[in-house]
Amino acid sequence: MPIADVLLLVGAGLAAGYVAGLLGVGGGGIIFAPVLLFYYTSTGVAAEVISSLTVGTSLLCTLLAACGSAWHQFRRGAVALRVMAVVGGASAVAVFLMTRFVTTQPWYTMSVFQVLFAGLLLIVVGRMVLGGTVPDVPETAATSDGSFRVPTLAGIGSAAGVVSSAVGVGGGIVLVPAYAGWLRLPIHRAVGTSSATIVLISLLGVLGYATTGGDAATPSTAVGYVDLLRGGLLAVPSLLSAQAGVWTAHRIDTRALRLVFAGLAVLVALRLLWDALG
């Protein structure tokens, strides 16, 4: 592999790890997936496998980046364990169904989903900026994790699982607004719980993509639709920078964190629209 490619992947991994630690979004949809899409397109990978290969490898990167972020968040007491477990369980079902029957089928078109998802992101961003979805819940708010209803948590998990397995993100773009807005978790606890939930969601996604596409024209370093070499070059550096993101997240005010998240969500929406329509 050319040294320029290695440097590109390592640099992108460092940036993605910081984003994962800062916002609990895993980094996949913001950095990992676009970099992988560009890389595979420019290196002559077969067009019919690029989408699945990008999503599967992006989920591997997201998994490793989220592990570093979730560990640091857990040590700070910023993870609601029951919420993570129930949402992750619901996501397992959604990821399995999407991977087996939708996203790896030849008749599935990413463009339709990209347009719909981009519209959803823009709605979420509008509510976040206006304060309608993510209220300023005090960090000292004593909300019991056991008070959250299972159907509500299952709905959040299903939505995150669908998004994750379809476009290669960890699901944090859904989880953070849902945790902070619907469940009214303080924003830093919402981010920490999102990071931990992403570990479960992305793990299931990786397993799903690794066990499909065995006969596809993927690179020799891929298992199914998961490229271990390129994924490793992106993901390992992200583990080094995740702690810096967590450190920053716990030292800026709530409003700033929401605005940063909203800005990144807009970038994701624009990328999806560009891929679908451009």
Summary of the structure (lengths in Angstrom):
residues: 278
radius of gyration: 17.3
end to end distance: 29.3
largest distance: 53.7
contacts: 1088
relative contact order: 0.23
helix: 76%
strand: 1%
